[in-house]
Amino acid sequence: MTSTATSIAVIGGGITGVTTAYALAKRGLTVTLFEKNRYVAMETSFANGGQLSASNAEVWNHWSTILKGMKWMLTSDAPLLVNPKPSWHKLSWFVEFISNIPHYERNTVASARLAIDARDHLFAWAQAEGVDFDLKKEGILHIYREKKGFDHAGEVSKMLAQGGLPRRAVTPSEMKAIEPTLAGTYYGGYFTESDSTGDIHKFTTGMARAAERLGVQCLYGQDVLSLHSDGAKAEVTVANSAAEGGGHVTHQFDGLVVCAGVESRSFAAQLGDRVNIYPVKGYSITVNLPDAQSQSAAPSVSLLDDETKLVTSRLGADRFRVAGTAEFNGYNKDIRADRIRPLIAWVNQCFPGVNTRQVVPWAGLRPMMPNMMPRVGRGKLANVFYNTGHGHLGWTLSAVTADMVGGVVHSAFKPSVLVATGKPQPVFQA
């Protein structure tokens, strides 16, 4: 395994797949990326909340999450909605989720550290490659209407501080100074000046072009049917739509990295690994700001409303993104009107001067591990690797986990060469 032409397949063209392909190519590996859609970033990486938010590193493994899920189970517009219909996948996931509650603090601190490290990689890559993605470095303001939520945020701030992230409590008057367009009455807030926002679709598309300039072969419209490895060689079998009557084509590589979002679980099973990802649907609306009044009435600073579990991002002058909610409903991708209405109502309430006539709804499936930590590193077989399961922090953590898995893959095939950072590369396993 010392050939200079080591070939690696990357499965998935979302944010993690594209950044992984880029990180591998930077290390001199020959990379082929497989994406089932016609373009990169057309599913979960298409229209998320836009936040690069170390301040949102708190994992969900807390008894309050369980209680809220039970309370809201029959409320269609609840921030957290669980379809009560049982399935073995869902039950096994929740059992593991509950078993990770004792690790809530440890994993929150670890997520914060990862998110801080990810910034350096992401900003450096975007600058080096000239990627414009509507980046705004104006911080993120967490807003609270009641003392209970504000007090919990104070405890979370202590954990974030352990991870190296400073954020400060702010009064309602300070909140108004930070974001003057925000309407309503609030108990207080927390402001993280070092956080930022951007358009994930623009970034992923730009990084795909950069990866291609480094020699990555991006194969689009490739429906991957199966993955196979014997530990020395890996095979990727895709549907061949050009062949008469269908058929398939098998490509061979030295190794492969699974970055396939919610489909990673089934691919991992084919490779002998258990990656217990569950799809957690999130919704967003992109509010077009067609006139000067709406543009001035929409916020510039990113917000996170902990009560409604909604986040916002200003994307350029004429777009305002609002996203959030969590829906445990299997692999269903339907955009439900009863889940979109609360997002529009929230905009009307908090930013009444914004015209909401032109709203584009969207839904995507977050790939979540039960411990809320991404699966990054080796599989059971020597030439199989994973970078998947980032949950609600996929955009935030993407660059650092790509660099981590890039280092692991590189050292597996060229063990005598140090990874680019020269630092120990932590690996997270489920």
C-alpha positions as CSV (number, residue, x, y, z in Angstrom):
1,M,0.0,0.0,0.0
2,T,2.8,2.5,-0.8
3,S,1.8,3.4,-4.4
4,T,1.8,7.1,-5.1
5,A,-1.3,6.6,-7.1
6,T,-3.5,5.3,-4.2
7,S,-7.1,5.5,-5.4
8,I,-9.9,6.4,-3.0
9,A,-13.7,6.5,-3.6
10,V,-15.8,9.0,-1.7
11,I,-19.5,8.1,-1.5
12,G,-21.7,11.2,-1.3
13,G,-21.6,14.7,-2.7
14,G,-22.9,16.7,0.3
15,I,-20.8,18.9,2.5
16,T,-19.0,16.1,4.2
17,G,-18.3,14.2,0.9
18,V,-17.0,17.2,-1.0
19,T,-14.8,18.5,1.9
20,T,-13.5,14.9,2.4
21,A,-12.6,14.6,-1.3
22,Y,-10.8,18.0,-1.2
23,A,-8.9,17.0,2.0
24,L,-7.8,13.7,0.4
25,A,-6.8,15.4,-2.9
26,K,-4.7,17.9,-0.9
27,R,-2.8,14.9,0.5
28,G,-2.0,13.6,-3.0
29,L,-4.5,10.8,-3.2
30,T,-6.3,10.0,-6.4
31,V,-10.0,10.6,-5.6
32,T,-13.3,9.8,-7.3
33,L,-16.5,11.2,-5.8
34,F,-19.8,9.5,-6.4
35,E,-23.0,11.5,-6.1
36,K,-26.5,10.2,-7.1
37,N,-27.9,13.7,-7.9
38,R,-27.0,15.7,-11.0
39,Y,-25.1,18.3,-8.8
40,V,-23.4,18.4,-5.4
41,A,-25.3,19.6,-2.3
42,M,-28.8,18.9,-3.5
43,E,-30.2,17.2,-0.3
44,T,-29.3,17.9,3.3
45,S,-26.6,20.4,2.2
46,F,-29.0,22.4,0.1
47,A,-30.8,24.9,2.4
48,N,-30.0,24.4,6.0
49,G,-29.9,27.1,8.7
50,G,-26.6,28.5,7.5
51,Q,-25.0,28.8,11.0
52,L,-21.4,28.0,11.6
53,S,-22.2,27.7,15.2
54,A,-19.8,26.5,17.9
55,S,-22.3,28.0,20.3
56,N,-24.9,25.3,19.2
57,A,-22.5,22.5,20.2
58,E,-24.8,21.2,23.0
59,V,-25.7,17.6,22.3
60,W,-29.3,16.6,22.7
61,N,-28.7,13.7,25.1
62,H,-30.6,15.1,28.0
63,W,-33.7,14.0,29.9
64,S,-35.4,17.3,29.1
65,T,-35.2,16.3,25.4
66,I,-37.0,13.0,26.2
67,L,-39.7,14.8,28.2
68,K,-40.3,17.4,25.5
69,G,-40.5,14.7,22.8
70,M,-43.2,12.8,24.9
71,K,-45.1,16.0,25.6
72,W,-45.1,17.1,21.9
73,M,-45.7,13.7,20.3
74,L,-49.3,14.5,19.2
75,T,-48.7,18.2,18.4
76,S,-48.1,18.6,14.7
77,D,-46.4,22.0,14.9
78,A,-44.1,21.1,17.8
79,P,-40.4,21.9,17.6
80,L,-39.6,18.3,18.3
81,L,-42.0,15.7,16.8
82,V,-41.7,11.9,17.1
83,N,-43.9,9.7,14.9
84,P,-45.2,7.2,17.5
85,K,-45.3,4.4,14.9
86,P,-42.6,1.9,16.2
87,S,-39.7,0.5,14.2
88,W,-36.7,-1.5,15.3
89,H,-34.4,1.1,13.9
90,K,-36.1,4.0,15.8
91,L,-36.3,2.0,19.0
92,S,-32.7,0.9,18.9
93,W,-31.6,4.5,18.2
94,F,-33.5,5.9,21.1
95,V,-32.2,3.2,23.5
96,E,-28.7,4.2,22.5
97,F,-29.6,7.9,22.7
98,I,-30.8,7.4,26.3
99,S,-27.7,5.4,27.2
100,N,-25.5,8.4,26.2
101,I,-27.2,10.8,28.6
102,P,-24.4,10.3,31.1
103,H,-22.0,11.5,28.4
104,Y,-23.9,14.7,27.8
105,E,-21.3,17.1,29.2
106,R,-18.3,15.3,27.8
107,N,-19.7,15.2,24.3
108,T,-20.9,18.8,24.4
109,V,-17.4,19.9,25.3
110,A,-15.9,17.8,22.6
111,S,-18.3,19.2,20.0
112,A,-17.4,22.7,20.9
113,R,-13.7,22.0,20.5
114,L,-14.3,20.4,17.1
115,A,-16.4,23.4,16.0
116,I,-13.7,25.8,16.9
117,D,-11.0,23.8,15.1
118,A,-13.3,23.6,12.1
119,R,-13.4,27.4,11.6
120,D,-9.7,27.6,10.8
121,H,-9.9,24.9,8.1
122,L,-13.1,26.2,6.5
123,F,-12.1,29.9,6.4
124,A,-8.6,29.0,5.1
125,W,-10.0,26.7,2.4
126,A,-12.5,29.3,1.2
127,Q,-9.9,32.0,1.1
128,A,-7.4,29.8,-0.7
129,E,-9.9,28.6,-3.3
130,G,-11.7,31.9,-3.7
131,V,-15.1,30.5,-2.6
132,D,-17.8,33.2,-2.1
133,F,-20.6,31.8,0.1
134,D,-22.3,34.9,1.7
135,L,-20.1,34.6,4.8
136,K,-21.1,36.9,7.6
137,K,-18.9,37.1,10.7
138,E,-21.3,39.0,12.9
139,G,-21.8,36.4,15.7
140,I,-24.9,34.5,16.9
141,L,-27.4,35.7,19.4
142,H,-29.3,33.1,21.5
143,I,-32.6,34.5,22.6
144,Y,-34.7,33.5,25.7
145,R,-38.2,34.6,26.7
146,E,-38.1,32.9,30.1
147,K,-35.7,32.6,33.0
148,K,-35.7,28.8,32.9
149,G,-34.2,28.7,29.4
150,F,-31.8,31.5,30.2
151,D,-30.5,29.7,33.3
152,H,-30.0,26.5,31.3
153,A,-28.0,28.4,28.7
154,G,-25.8,29.6,31.6
155,E,-25.0,26.0,32.4
156,V,-24.3,25.2,28.7
157,S,-22.0,28.3,28.6
158,K,-19.8,26.7,31.2
159,M,-19.4,23.5,29.1
160,L,-18.7,25.6,26.0
161,A,-16.0,27.5,27.9
162,Q,-14.4,24.2,28.8
163,G,-14.3,23.5,25.1
164,G,-12.6,26.9,24.5
165,L,-15.6,29.0,23.4
166,P,-16.3,32.3,25.1
167,R,-19.9,33.7,25.0
168,R,-21.5,36.3,27.1
169,A,-24.8,36.9,28.7
170,V,-26.7,40.0,27.4
171,T,-29.6,42.0,28.7
172,P,-32.7,42.7,26.7
173,S,-31.4,46.2,26.0
174,E,-28.1,44.8,24.9
175,M,-29.9,42.3,22.6
176,K,-31.7,45.3,21.0
177,A,-28.4,47.0,20.4
178,I,-26.9,43.8,18.9
179,E,-29.9,43.3,16.6
180,P,-32.2,46.3,16.4
181,T,-34.8,44.6,14.1
182,L,-35.8,41.9,16.6
183,A,-39.3,42.5,18.0
184,G,-40.8,41.0,21.1
185,T,-40.1,40.8,24.9
186,Y,-37.2,38.7,26.1
187,Y,-35.7,37.7,29.5
188,G,-32.2,37.8,28.2
189,G,-29.8,36.3,25.7
190,Y,-26.3,34.9,25.1
191,F,-24.0,36.3,22.4
192,T,-21.2,34.5,20.7
193,E,-19.2,37.0,18.7
194,S,-16.9,34.4,17.1
195,D,-19.7,32.5,15.3
196,S,-20.7,33.2,11.8
197,T,-23.1,32.2,9.0
198,G,-23.0,31.4,5.3
199,D,-24.7,29.6,2.4
200,I,-23.8,25.8,2.6
201,H,-24.9,25.2,-1.0
202,K,-22.7,27.9,-2.4
203,F,-19.8,26.7,-0.2
204,T,-20.1,23.1,-1.2
205,T,-20.5,23.9,-4.9
206,G,-17.4,26.1,-4.7
207,M,-15.4,23.4,-2.9
208,A,-16.4,20.8,-5.5
209,R,-14.9,23.0,-8.2
210,A,-11.8,23.4,-6.1
211,A,-11.6,19.6,-5.6
212,E,-11.9,19.1,-9.4
213,R,-9.0,21.6,-9.9
214,L,-7.0,19.3,-7.6
215,G,-7.8,16.3,-9.8
216,V,-10.8,14.9,-8.1
217,Q,-13.1,13.1,-10.5
218,C,-16.7,14.0,-9.6
219,L,-19.2,11.4,-11.1
220,Y,-22.7,12.8,-10.9
221,G,-26.0,10.9,-11.5
222,Q,-24.4,7.8,-10.0
223,D,-26.8,5.8,-8.0
224,V,-24.6,3.6,-5.9
225,L,-26.1,0.2,-5.6
226,S,-23.6,-1.6,-3.4
227,L,-20.1,-1.3,-1.8
228,H,-17.7,-4.2,-1.2
229,S,-14.3,-4.6,0.2
230,D,-11.9,-7.4,1.0
231,G,-9.6,-5.2,3.0
232,A,-7.2,-4.8,0.1
233,K,-9.4,-3.6,-2.7
234,A,-12.8,-1.8,-2.6
235,E,-15.6,-2.0,-5.2
236,V,-18.3,0.6,-5.9
237,T,-21.2,-0.7,-8.0
238,V,-23.5,1.9,-9.6
239,A,-26.6,1.7,-11.8
240,N,-25.8,2.1,-15.5
241,S,-28.7,4.1,-16.9
242,A,-27.1,4.2,-20.3
243,A,-27.1,0.4,-20.7
244,E,-30.0,-1.1,-22.5
245,G,-32.4,-2.6,-20.0
246,G,-30.5,-1.1,-17.1
247,G,-27.5,-3.0,-15.7
248,H,-24.7,-1.8,-13.6
249,V,-21.0,-0.9,-13.6
250,T,-18.4,-1.8,-10.9
251,H,-15.4,0.5,-10.2
252,Q,-12.4,-0.7,-8.2
253,F,-10.3,1.4,-5.7
254,D,-7.7,0.9,-3.1
255,G,-10.1,2.3,-0.4
256,L,-13.3,4.1,0.1
257,V,-14.8,6.7,2.5
258,V,-18.5,6.7,3.2
259,C,-19.9,10.2,3.5
260,A,-23.5,9.4,2.4
261,G,-25.6,11.1,5.1
262,V,-28.6,9.1,6.1
263,E,-27.8,6.4,3.6
264,S,-24.5,5.7,5.4
265,R,-26.2,3.2,7.7
266,S,-27.1,0.8,4.9
267,F,-23.8,1.2,3.1
268,A,-22.0,0.4,6.4
269,A,-24.0,-2.7,6.8
270,Q,-22.8,-3.9,3.4
271,L,-19.2,-3.4,4.6
272,G,-19.7,-5.2,7.9
273,D,-20.0,-2.1,10.1
274,R,-22.8,-0.8,12.3
275,V,-23.3,2.9,11.9
276,N,-26.7,3.6,13.7
277,I,-27.6,6.8,11.9
278,Y,-31.3,7.9,12.1
279,P,-32.7,10.5,9.7
280,V,-34.0,13.5,11.7
281,K,-35.9,15.8,9.4
282,G,-35.4,19.6,9.6
283,Y,-37.3,22.3,7.7
284,S,-36.3,25.7,6.4
285,I,-37.8,28.6,4.6
286,T,-35.8,31.1,2.5
287,V,-37.6,34.4,2.6
288,N,-36.8,36.5,-0.4
289,L,-36.5,40.2,0.4
290,P,-37.7,41.9,-2.7
291,D,-37.8,45.5,-1.5
292,A,-35.8,47.9,0.6
293,Q,-38.2,47.8,3.5
294,S,-37.9,44.1,3.9
295,Q,-34.1,44.2,3.5
296,S,-33.8,46.8,6.3
297,A,-36.4,45.0,8.5
298,A,-34.6,41.6,8.4
299,P,-31.8,40.9,10.9
300,S,-28.1,41.0,10.0
301,V,-27.0,39.1,13.1
302,S,-27.8,35.4,13.2
303,L,-30.3,34.2,15.9
304,L,-31.1,31.0,17.7
305,D,-34.4,30.8,19.5
306,D,-34.0,28.0,22.0
307,E,-37.7,27.9,22.8
308,T,-38.9,27.3,19.2
309,K,-35.6,25.6,18.2
310,L,-35.3,27.9,15.2
311,V,-32.1,29.5,13.7
312,T,-31.7,32.3,11.2
313,S,-29.1,33.5,8.7
314,R,-28.9,36.5,6.5
315,L,-27.7,35.3,3.1
316,G,-26.6,38.4,1.2
317,A,-28.8,41.4,0.8
318,D,-31.9,39.8,-0.4
319,R,-32.4,36.4,1.3
320,F,-33.3,35.5,4.9
321,R,-33.1,31.9,6.0
322,V,-35.1,30.5,8.9
323,A,-34.6,26.8,9.8
324,G,-35.0,24.3,12.6
325,T,-37.4,21.7,14.2
326,A,-36.6,18.0,14.5
327,E,-39.0,15.3,13.1
328,F,-38.4,11.6,13.8
329,N,-40.4,10.2,10.9
330,G,-38.1,7.7,9.1
331,Y,-36.9,8.5,5.6
332,N,-39.9,10.6,4.7
333,K,-38.8,13.8,2.8
334,D,-42.3,15.4,2.4
335,I,-42.5,19.1,3.1
336,R,-45.4,19.4,5.4
337,A,-47.4,22.6,5.4
338,D,-48.2,22.3,9.1
339,R,-44.4,22.3,9.8
340,I,-43.7,25.2,7.5
341,R,-46.5,27.5,8.9
342,P,-44.8,28.0,12.3
343,L,-41.6,29.2,10.6
344,I,-43.5,31.8,8.7
345,A,-45.5,32.8,11.8
346,W,-42.2,33.2,13.7
347,V,-40.9,35.6,11.1
348,N,-44.1,37.6,11.2
349,Q,-43.9,37.8,14.9
350,C,-40.2,38.6,15.4
351,F,-39.7,40.7,12.2
352,P,-43.1,42.2,11.3
353,G,-41.5,44.5,8.7
354,V,-40.4,41.6,6.6
355,N,-42.5,40.8,3.6
356,T,-43.3,37.0,3.7
357,R,-45.1,36.8,0.3
358,Q,-42.1,35.1,-1.3
359,V,-41.1,32.1,0.8
360,V,-39.4,29.0,-0.5
361,P,-39.9,25.9,1.8
362,W,-37.5,23.0,2.1
363,A,-36.9,19.9,4.2
364,G,-33.8,17.7,4.6
365,L,-32.8,14.7,6.6
366,R,-30.0,15.2,9.2
367,P,-27.9,12.1,9.7
368,M,-27.8,11.6,13.5
369,M,-25.8,9.2,15.6
370,P,-27.4,8.3,19.0
371,N,-24.5,9.9,20.9
372,M,-24.8,13.1,18.7
373,M,-21.1,12.7,17.7
374,P,-20.0,12.2,14.1
375,R,-18.6,8.8,13.0
376,V,-15.1,9.7,11.8
377,G,-12.3,7.2,11.1
378,R,-11.8,3.5,10.2
379,G,-14.2,0.7,9.6
380,K,-13.5,-2.9,10.4
381,L,-11.8,-3.5,7.1
382,A,-8.4,-1.9,6.6
383,N,-9.4,0.2,3.6
384,V,-12.9,1.4,4.7
385,F,-13.4,4.7,6.4
386,Y,-16.3,6.9,7.5
387,N,-17.0,10.6,7.8
388,T,-20.8,10.8,8.5
389,G,-23.5,11.2,11.2
390,H,-22.9,14.9,12.0
391,G,-26.5,15.6,12.8
392,H,-27.4,19.3,13.3
393,L,-23.7,20.3,13.1
394,G,-22.8,18.9,9.7
395,W,-22.0,22.4,8.2
396,T,-20.2,23.5,11.4
397,L,-18.0,20.5,11.7
398,S,-17.5,19.5,8.1
399,A,-14.0,21.0,7.5
400,V,-12.4,19.6,10.6
401,T,-13.8,16.1,10.2
402,A,-12.8,16.1,6.6
403,D,-9.2,17.0,7.6
404,M,-9.3,14.3,10.3
405,V,-10.5,11.5,8.0
406,G,-8.0,12.7,5.4
407,G,-5.2,12.3,7.9
408,V,-6.4,8.8,8.9
409,V,-6.8,7.6,5.3
410,H,-3.4,9.1,4.3
411,S,-1.6,7.5,7.2
412,A,-3.3,4.1,6.4
413,F,-1.8,4.0,2.9
414,K,1.4,6.0,3.6
415,P,2.1,5.4,7.3
416,S,5.6,6.9,7.2
417,V,4.3,10.4,6.3
418,L,2.8,12.8,8.9
419,V,-0.6,14.2,8.3
420,A,-0.8,17.8,7.1
421,T,-1.4,19.3,10.6
422,G,1.3,17.3,12.3
423,K,-1.1,16.9,15.2
424,P,-2.7,13.8,16.7
425,Q,-5.9,13.0,14.9
426,P,-8.8,12.1,17.2
427,V,-11.3,9.6,15.9
428,F,-14.9,9.3,17.0
429,Q,-16.5,5.9,16.9
430,A,-20.1,5.0,17.7
